[in-house]
Amino acid sequence: MEIINYDILLRLLTAHFLGDFFLQTKSWVEDKNKKKIKSFYLYSHCVIHGLLVYLLLFDFANIWVPAIIIISHLILDILKIYLQKDDSFGLIVDQFMHFIVILVIWIIASNQFNQIYNLIENFTLDKRLWLILSSYLFITRPASIIIIKFMEKWKNENFNKNSLKDAGEWIGYFERFLTLTFILLGQFGVVGFLLAAKSVFRFGDLKETNEIKFTEFVLVGTLASFSLVIIVGILLKKLLIYK
């Protein structure tokens, strides 16, 4: 089955986002960190990545692609586990290495080594849909984990506050989803209104806590969330304007 070259890269990225951030629970990560190579979930996680790649590509001629994904993911995850790089820097390095593997596979599978230079010139409607899907996937769970890792340095602070379980995480999902949508629609004014509205709702909590540290914590988290999705949105719009 012939697949447009650029589609391969976007489908590989979509499979990666689904496998690494949506189909891997915290308990799996904890089990891998604890049992290391003896963890059943370590191998299950890698096999899931391979299955996702196979299902999204569905290309019998390139059956080696999911196999390489499984092996490379297993190697990189083992390195991360034994190096104990679970901080924000470790996350960035880990994801960067996965992206390099995906990039190399894409170049080989597309059988055109000059494809990188022709990347922007070969957009189609189908490719744009994959790009948009990958962007929306990224700004939810992956972006949330990046922000959490970024905020880890303050996690031991005593803010003396009560909140719903996982409420902050879901608020982040919705605000980034809406922000990216408004950016794609060219409604930057609505993005500013959304940021202002969240600040108004938060004002009561921040005033009641009367803690400068908690105020700063919320402000940093909010700005980090909006900054990340705005960067993704602007880059996505720039890519989508090319024919």
C-alpha positions in Angstrom: 0.0 0.0 0.0 1.6 3.3 -1.2 1.5 6.0 1.4 2.4 9.7 0.7 5.8 10.3 2.2 4.9 13.0 4.6 2.0 11.1 5.9 4.4 8.4 7.2 6.1 10.9 9.5 2.8 12.3 10.8 1.3 8.9 11.4 4.4 7.8 13.2 4.2 10.8 15.4 0.5 10.2 16.1 1.2 6.6 17.1 4.0 7.8 19.4 1.8 10.4 21.2 -0.9 7.8 21.7 1.4 5.1 22.9 3.6 7.2 25.2 1.1 9.6 26.7 -2.4 8.2 26.4 -2.0 4.4 26.5 0.6 4.3 29.3 -0.7 4.8 32.9 1.2 6.1 35.9 1.1 2.7 37.4 2.9 1.3 34.4 5.7 3.9 34.7 6.1 3.3 38.4 6.3 -0.5 37.8 8.9 0.0 35.1 11.0 2.3 37.4 10.7 -0.2 40.2 11.2 -3.6 38.4 13.2 -2.2 35.4 13.9 -4.9 32.8 11.8 -7.4 34.8 8.7 -5.2 34.4 6.0 -6.8 32.2 4.7 -3.3 31.4 8.0 -2.3 29.9 7.6 -4.8 27.1 3.8 -4.3 26.8 4.4 -0.6 26.4 6.8 -1.2 23.5 4.6 -3.8 21.8 1.7 -1.3 22.0 3.8 1.2 20.1 4.6 -1.3 17.4 0.9 -2.2 17.1 -0.1 1.4 16.8 2.4 2.0 14.1 1.2 -1.1 12.2 -2.5 -0.1 12.5 -1.8 3.5 11.4 0.5 2.6 8.5 -1.1 -0.8 7.6 1.7 -1.4 5.1 2.7 -5.0 4.6 5.7 -3.9 2.5 7.1 -2.0 5.4 6.5 -4.5 8.2 10.0 -3.8 9.5 8.8 -0.3 10.6 6.8 -1.4 13.7 9.6 -3.9 14.5 12.2 -1.2 14.6 9.9 1.0 16.6 9.5 -1.7 19.2 13.2 -2.5 19.5 14.3 1.2 19.6 11.6 2.1 22.1 12.7 -0.7 24.3 16.4 0.3 24.2 15.6 4.0 24.9 13.2 3.2 27.7 15.7 0.9 29.4 18.4 3.6 29.1 16.0 6.1 30.7 15.1 3.7 33.5 18.7 2.8 34.5 20.0 6.4 34.1 17.0 7.5 36.3 16.4 10.5 34.1 12.8 11.2 35.1 13.1 15.0 35.4 12.1 17.6 32.8 15.5 17.4 31.0 15.3 13.6 30.9 11.9 13.8 29.4 13.0 16.2 26.7 16.1 14.1 25.8 14.0 10.9 25.8 11.4 12.4 23.5 14.0 13.9 21.2 15.7 10.5 20.8 12.4 8.9 19.9 11.8 11.7 17.4 15.2 11.1 15.8 14.4 7.4 15.4 11.0 8.2 13.9 12.7 10.7 11.6 15.2 8.2 10.4 12.5 5.6 9.8 10.5 8.1 7.8 13.4 9.0 5.6 14.2 5.3 4.9 10.6 4.3 4.4 9.8 7.2 2.1 12.9 6.2 0.0 13.7 9.8 -0.8 16.6 11.2 1.2 15.8 14.7 0.0 12.3 14.5 1.4 13.3 16.8 4.3 14.0 19.6 1.9 10.7 19.0 0.0 8.8 18.7 3.3 6.9 22.0 3.1 6.2 21.8 -0.7 4.2 18.6 -0.6 1.3 19.3 1.7 -2.1 17.8 0.9 -5.4 18.0 2.7 -4.8 14.5 4.1 -1.4 15.6 5.5 -2.9 18.7 7.0 -5.5 16.6 8.9 -2.7 14.4 10.3 -0.7 17.4 11.3 -3.7 19.0 13.1 -4.5 15.7 14.8 -0.9 15.4 16.0 -0.9 18.9 17.3 -4.1 18.4 19.3 -2.8 15.2 20.8 0.4 17.0 21.8 -1.2 19.9 23.6 -3.2 17.5 25.9 -1.4 14.8 27.8 2.2 15.4 26.4 2.0 19.1 27.1 0.6 18.4 30.5 3.5 16.1 31.4 6.0 18.7 30.1 4.5 21.4 32.3 4.3 19.1 35.3 8.0 18.3 34.9 8.8 22.0 34.5 6.9 22.7 37.7 8.4 19.8 39.7 11.0 22.1 41.4 8.1 23.6 43.5 6.1 20.5 44.1 7.3 20.2 47.8 6.1 23.7 48.7 3.4 23.7 51.3 0.5 25.7 49.7 -2.1 24.5 52.2 -4.9 24.3 49.6 -7.7 21.8 48.7 -8.8 21.0 45.2 -10.6 18.3 43.2 -8.5 15.3 42.2 -6.9 15.9 38.8 -8.9 19.1 38.3 -5.9 21.2 37.4 -4.8 18.7 34.8 -8.2 18.7 33.1 -8.5 22.4 33.3 -5.1 22.5 31.4 -6.5 20.1 28.8 -9.5 22.2 28.1 -7.7 25.6 28.1 -5.0 24.3 25.7 -7.7 22.7 23.4 -9.7 25.9 23.3 -6.6 28.1 22.8 -5.3 26.0 19.9 -8.7 26.1 18.3 -9.1 29.8 18.6 -5.5 30.3 17.2 -6.4 28.2 14.2 -9.5 30.3 13.7 -7.4 33.5 14.0 -9.2 34.6 17.1 -6.3 35.8 19.2 -8.6 38.2 21.1 -10.6 35.3 22.4 -7.4 33.7 23.6 -6.7 36.9 25.6 -10.2 36.7 27.0 -9.8 33.1 28.0 -6.6 33.9 29.9 -8.3 36.9 31.6 -11.3 34.8 32.5 -9.1 32.1 34.1 -7.3 34.9 36.1 -10.6 36.2 37.4 -11.8 32.8 38.5 -8.5 32.2 40.2 -8.4 35.6 41.9 -10.7 34.5 44.7 -8.6 31.5 45.5 -5.3 33.4 45.4 -6.7 36.2 47.6 -8.0 33.7 50.2 -4.8 31.7 50.4 -2.9 34.9 51.0 0.3 33.1 50.0 2.7 34.7 47.6 4.2 31.3 46.8 0.9 29.8 45.7 0.1 32.8 43.6 3.4 32.6 41.8 3.0 28.8 41.4 -0.4 29.3 39.7 0.9 32.1 37.6 3.9 30.3 36.3 1.8 27.2 35.5 -0.8 29.2 33.6 1.8 31.2 31.6 3.7 28.0 30.8 0.5 26.3 29.6 -0.6 29.2 27.4 2.9 29.8 26.1 3.4 26.2 25.0 0.0 26.0 23.2 0.5 29.4 21.5 3.9 28.3 20.2 2.3 25.1 18.8 -0.6 27.0 17.4 1.6 29.6 15.6 3.9 26.9 14.2 0.8 24.9 13.0 -0.7 27.9 11.3 2.6 28.6 9.5 2.8 25.0 8.3 -0.8 24.9 7.1 -0.4 27.9 4.8 1.9 26.0 2.5 0.4 24.3 -0.5 
